[in-house]
Amino acid sequence: MSHHSQEKHSFQQEGLGEDGKIRGGMAATLSPSNHLNPTAHSNPIKESYGNLNPKFQIGFRASSHLPPSRKVRPITCFALNPSKAPNQLIEKDTKPPLVVVGSANADIYVEIDRMPREGETISAKTGQTLAGGKGANQAVCGGKLAYPTYFVGQVGEDAHGKLISEALEGGGVHIDYLSIVSDAPTGHAVVMLQSDGQNSIIIVGGANMSCWPNILSDKSLEVVKNAGILLLQREIPDSVNIQVAKAAQTAGVPVILDAGGVESPIPPELVAVVDILSPNETELARLTNMPTEDFEQIKQAVGKCHNVGVKQVLVKLGAKGSALFTEGEEPIRQPIISAPKVIDTTGAGDTFTAAFAVALAEGKSQKECLKFAAAAASLCVQVKGAIPSMPERKSVLHLLHSN
């Protein structure tokens, strides 16, 4: 069997049966008292995309292939069975969840023909407010891909906070660890969407960047320690990311850091506890102070990351696809899966990173992870909005089977 055939066969095993039903992939519900208390959960709403630990190998296929310090542990939990006696417990097994710690924003969209020049006022064609933020985007992507996903973050005590909570729950995300703070508004962003689908974004941090406790609660750290993968971004304070990443490292949980967010250098203390760094080409150029106009330049910039201890770098290259760089190995390139029409690229990078994390947690190979993420991102750009564009698992599998 060819490598391509093996790869496709793997997706078919994980994918759609002859009856049209999805094989594999269940969501779970967290109980704040027991932290991990899964129950069957559906995703009913189809809304409209220091040194790294050298031991962690990005392409593991099963937890037994990971070194002892980085194994993904299956979790045995108990849940009430509503069809039985009120207090009768049934034992259930579930996958260790994807835990996203990060930002949640209200995205204020304005559609424009072009960017305004300095000192110029222009009129927008339309405007609307949708739930977003890199953390919330990635969490909803995990939920809609039918993988148990939990979000740890903060929103304000306002209408935008309610909008985000409802969007997270509607996307199948468990929000037991979403805090509502009274001293800061919900974070928000102004998204200037041009007619060609490209966008520029201005972020107001709000509750994402303030009111975090100096020391996170045991409850929040416990869900991190029981994760299968921890996914972070840079739209919350570095101090929070460092705390949760250290907690994950001590529990043997792999950590992925999406480099998107604040433009300041990544603290060495955070780099030291990250397993996979995932920038886009613009972020890679900023972090390394090197050009990234072509693939050779990108390789050289990634080499600089390797030189400071980053062992694995997952680079998102927009229309040029993506590439996974592991120190000492040849990079693995993945072209885009073309979309019939690009409506909005907002959230495409978040979709890619989260889908990659889901595939990784499910034990897919490196190439399969990249292809799965590319398919999810292709579907994302065909719908306006970030959270509304996150694709469902069934749609991703259909696209993979047709390519």
C-alpha positions in Angstrom: 0.0 0.0 0.0 1.4 3.4 -0.9 2.1 6.1 1.7 -0.8 8.2 0.3 -3.1 5.2 0.4 -2.1 4.4 4.0 -2.8 8.0 4.9 -6.2 8.0 3.2 -7.0 4.6 4.8 -6.3 6.1 8.2 -8.7 8.9 7.7 -11.3 6.4 6.4 -10.9 4.4 9.6 -11.5 7.5 11.7 -14.1 8.9 9.3 -17.4 8.1 7.8 -18.9 4.7 7.7 -21.2 3.4 4.9 -24.1 4.5 7.0 -22.9 8.1 6.9 -22.1 8.2 10.6 -18.8 9.4 12.0 -16.6 6.8 13.6 -14.7 8.0 16.7 -14.7 11.4 18.4 -17.0 12.0 21.4 -17.3 15.1 23.5 -17.5 15.1 27.2 -18.9 17.3 30.0 -16.7 18.5 32.9 -18.1 18.8 36.3 -16.5 21.6 38.3 -16.6 19.5 41.5 -14.8 16.4 39.9 -13.1 18.2 37.1 -13.3 15.3 34.7 -16.8 13.8 34.6 -17.6 13.0 31.0 -21.1 12.5 29.6 -22.2 12.1 26.0 -22.4 15.5 24.3 -23.5 16.5 20.8 -22.6 19.5 18.8 -26.0 20.6 17.6 -25.2 24.0 16.1 -23.5 24.2 12.7 -22.4 27.8 12.8 -20.5 29.3 10.1 -12.7 28.9 10.4 15.0 28.4 27.7 14.6 25.0 25.8 11.8 23.0 24.5 11.4 19.5 25.8 13.3 17.5 23.2 11.6 14.3 24.3 8.2 15.1 22.8 7.7 13.8 19.3 5.0 15.6 17.4 3.9 12.7 15.3 3.1 10.1 17.9 0.4 7.6 16.9 -0.4 6.3 20.4 0.4 7.2 23.9 2.6 4.2 24.3 5.0 5.7 21.7 5.6 8.8 23.9 8.4 8.8 26.4 7.1 8.2 30.0 7.2 11.9 30.9 4.9 12.9 28.0 2.4 10.1 27.8 -1.3 11.1 27.2 -3.1 9.3 30.0 -6.6 7.9 29.4 -9.0 9.0 32.2 -11.5 6.8 33.9 -14.4 8.9 35.2 -17.9 8.5 36.6 -21.1 10.2 35.6 -24.7 10.0 36.7 -26.9 7.9 34.3 -30.2 9.8 34.0 -32.0 6.6 32.8 -31.1 4.7 36.0 -31.8 5.4 39.6 -31.0 9.1 40.6 -27.7 8.4 42.4 -26.5 5.3 40.4 -23.1 5.8 38.9 -21.9 4.3 35.6 -18.3 4.1 34.6 -17.2 5.8 31.4 -13.9 6.1 29.6 -13.0 9.1 27.5 -10.1 10.6 25.6 -8.0 13.1 27.6 -9.4 16.5 26.4 -8.0 19.4 24.5 -7.7 22.3 27.0 -7.5 25.8 25.6 -6.3 28.6 27.9 -6.7 31.9 26.2 -8.6 34.9 25.0 -12.3 35.5 24.2 -13.3 38.6 22.3 -16.4 40.2 20.8 -15.3 40.8 17.2 -16.8 43.9 15.7 -16.7 43.4 11.9 -16.8 46.3 9.5 -16.8 45.5 5.7 -14.8 48.0 3.7 -13.6 48.3 0.1 -10.1 49.4 1.1 -8.2 50.4 4.2 -8.5 54.1 5.1 -5.4 56.3 4.5 -3.9 58.3 7.3 -6.3 61.0 8.5 -9.1 59.7 6.3 -12.7 58.7 7.3 -14.5 56.1 5.1 -17.8 54.4 5.4 -18.3 50.7 6.0 -20.7 48.7 3.9 -21.9 46.7 6.8 -21.1 46.0 10.5 -21.9 43.3 13.0 -20.6 41.8 16.2 -19.6 38.1 16.5 -17.9 36.1 19.2 -14.1 35.5 18.6 -10.7 35.8 20.2 -7.9 33.3 19.4 -8.6 31.2 22.5 -12.3 31.0 22.0 -11.9 30.4 18.3 -9.5 27.4 18.9 -11.8 26.0 21.6 -14.9 26.1 19.4 -12.9 24.5 16.6 -12.0 21.6 18.9 -15.6 21.3 20.0 -17.0 21.3 16.5 -14.4 18.7 15.4 -16.2 16.4 18.0 -13.2 16.3 20.4 -13.8 16.9 24.1 -12.7 20.5 24.6 -12.5 22.8 27.6 -11.9 26.5 27.7 -10.2 28.4 30.5 -10.5 32.2 30.2 -12.2 35.4 31.3 -15.0 37.6 30.1 -16.7 40.7 31.6 -20.0 41.0 33.2 -21.6 42.4 30.1 -23.5 41.6 26.9 -20.3 40.7 25.0 -19.5 38.2 27.7 -22.9 36.6 27.3 -22.4 36.5 23.5 -19.1 34.6 24.0 -20.5 32.2 26.6 -23.4 31.2 24.3 -21.0 30.8 21.3 -18.7 28.5 23.2 -21.5 26.3 24.5 -23.1 26.3 21.1 -19.8 25.0 19.6 -19.7 22.1 22.0 -17.1 23.6 24.4 -17.3 23.1 28.1 -17.2 26.4 30.0 -17.0 25.3 33.6 -13.6 27.2 33.8 -14.7 30.4 32.1 -14.6 33.2 34.7 -16.9 36.3 34.7 -15.1 39.3 36.1 -16.8 42.6 37.2 -13.7 44.9 37.1 -13.0 44.8 33.3 -15.1 44.6 30.1 -15.0 41.7 27.8 -12.2 41.9 25.4 -13.1 43.0 21.9 -11.6 43.5 18.5 -12.3 45.7 15.4 -12.0 43.5 12.3 -11.6 45.5 9.1 -12.7 43.1 6.4 -11.8 44.0 2.8 -13.6 42.8 -0.3 -10.9 40.3 -1.2 -11.3 38.5 2.1 -8.1 39.9 3.7 -8.4 41.6 7.1 -6.7 43.8 9.6 -7.5 43.6 13.3 -7.2 45.9 16.3 -7.5 44.3 19.7 -8.7 45.7 23.0 -7.6 43.3 25.7 -10.2 44.0 28.4 -10.8 40.9 30.7 -8.3 38.9 28.6 -5.4 41.0 29.9 -6.5 42.1 33.4 -8.0 40.8 36.6 -6.3 37.4 36.4 -5.3 36.1 39.8 -1.5 36.2 40.6 -1.7 32.5 41.3 -4.3 30.4 39.4 -6.7 28.2 41.4 -6.1 24.5 41.9 -9.3 24.0 40.0 -8.0 25.7 36.9 -4.6 23.9 37.1 -6.3 20.5 37.7 -8.1 20.6 34.3 -4.8 21.5 32.6 -3.0 18.6 34.3 -5.6 16.1 33.1 -5.5 17.4 29.5 -4.4 15.4 26.5 -3.1 18.6 24.8 -2.7 22.2 26.2 -3.2 24.9 23.6 -2.1 28.5 24.3 -1.9 31.8 22.5 -0.5 35.3 23.4 -3.7 37.3 23.9 -3.5 36.8 27.7 -0.7 37.7 30.1 2.5 35.7 29.7 2.4 35.0 33.4 -0.8 33.0 33.0 0.6 31.1 30.1 3.7 30.3 32.1 1.8 29.0 35.1 -0.5 26.7 33.1 2.4 25.5 30.8 4.5 24.6 33.8 1.5 22.7 35.3 1.1 20.8 32.0 4.8 20.0 31.8 4.9 18.5 35.4 1.9 16.3 34.4 3.4 15.2 31.1 0.9 17.1 29.0 2.2 18.4 25.6 2.0 22.2 25.2 1.3 24.0 21.9 1.9 27.8 21.8 0.3 29.7 19.0 2.6 32.8 18.6 -0.3 35.1 17.6 -1.1 38.0 20.0 1.1 40.5 21.6 4.2 41.5 19.7 6.7 41.4 22.6 9.4 38.6 22.6 8.3 35.3 24.1 9.8 35.0 27.6 12.5 32.3 27.9 10.5 30.9 30.9 7.6 30.2 28.6 9.7 28.9 25.7 11.3 26.4 28.1 7.9 24.7 28.7 6.5 24.7 25.2 6.7 21.6 23.0 5.5 23.1 19.7 5.7 26.7 18.6 3.2 27.7 15.9 3.7 31.1 14.2 2.5 32.3 10.9 5.2 33.7 8.5 4.7 37.3 9.7 5.0 36.3 13.3 8.1 34.2 12.5 9.7 37.2 10.9 9.0 39.4 13.9 10.2 36.8 16.4 13.5 36.2 14.6 14.0 39.6 13.0 14.6 37.8 9.7 12.8 37.9 6.3 10.3 35.2 5.5 9.5 36.0 1.9 10.3 32.6 0.5 10.7 29.0 1.8 14.5 29.2 2.0 14.2 32.3 4.2 11.6 30.6 6.3 13.9 27.7 6.8 16.7 30.0 7.9 14.3 31.8 10.4 13.2 28.5 11.8 16.9 27.6 12.1 17.3 30.6 14.4 14.4 29.2 16.5 16.2 25.9 16.7 19.4 27.7 17.8 17.7 29.2 20.8 16.2 25.8 21.9 12.9 25.6 20.0 12.9 22.0 18.7 9.6 21.9 16.7 8.0 24.8 14.8 4.7 24.6 12.9 4.6 27.5 10.4 1.3 28.7 8.9 2.1 30.1 5.4 -1.3 31.4 4.3 -1.9 30.7 0.6 1.4 28.7 0.5 0.1 26.1 2.9 2.1 25.1 6.0 5.3 23.4 7.1 6.4 21.4 10.1 10.0 21.8 11.1 11.6 19.4 13.5 15.3 20.0 14.4 17.6 17.6 12.6 14.9 16.4 10.1 13.6 17.5 6.7 10.6 19.8 6.9 7.2 18.4 6.0 5.2 20.7 3.7 1.5 20.7 3.3 -0.1 22.7 0.4 -3.5 24.4 1.0 -6.6 22.6 0.0 -8.1 25.1 -2.3 -11.4 26.8 -1.4 -13.9 27.6 -4.2 -14.2 31.1 -2.9 -12.4 32.9 0.0 -14.9 34.9 1.9 -13.0 35.7 5.2 -9.5 34.6 6.4 -10.3 35.6 10.0 -9.9 32.6 12.2 -8.2 30.5 9.5 -4.9 30.3 11.5 -6.8 29.4 14.7 -8.7 26.7 12.9 -5.5 25.3 11.5 -3.7 25.2 14.9 -6.7 23.7 16.7 -7.4 21.1 14.1 -3.7 20.1 14.1 -3.9 19.8 17.9 -7.0 17.6 17.7 -5.4 15.3 15.1 -2.3 15.1 17.2 -4.3 14.2 20.3 -6.0 11.5 18.2 -2.7 9.9 17.4 -2.5 10.7 13.7 0.9 10.9 11.9 2.6 14.2 11.2 1.4 14.3 7.6 -2.1 13.4 8.6 -2.2 16.1 11.2 -1.1 18.7 8.6 -3.6 17.5 6.0 -6.5 17.4 8.6 -5.6 21.0 9.6 -5.4 22.2 6.0 -8.9 20.8 5.3 -10.4 22.5 8.3 -8.8 25.8 7.4 -10.1 25.5 3.8 -13.6 25.2 5.0 -13.1 28.1 7.5 -12.2 30.7 4.9 -15.5 30.1 3.0 -17.6 31.6 5.8 -17.6 35.1 7.3 -16.6 35.4 11.0 -14.2 33.4 13.1 -16.3 31.2 15.4 -19.2 31.0 12.9 -16.8 29.6 10.3 -15.4 26.7 12.4 -16.2 23.5 10.4 -17.8 20.4 11.8 -15.9 17.1 11.8 -18.2 15.5 9.2 -17.5 18.4 6.7 -13.7 18.1 7.2 -13.8 14.3 6.7 -15.9 14.7 3.5 -13.3 17.2 2.1 -10.4 14.9 3.0 -12.1 12.0 1.2 -12.6 14.0 -1.9 -8.9 15.1 -2.1 
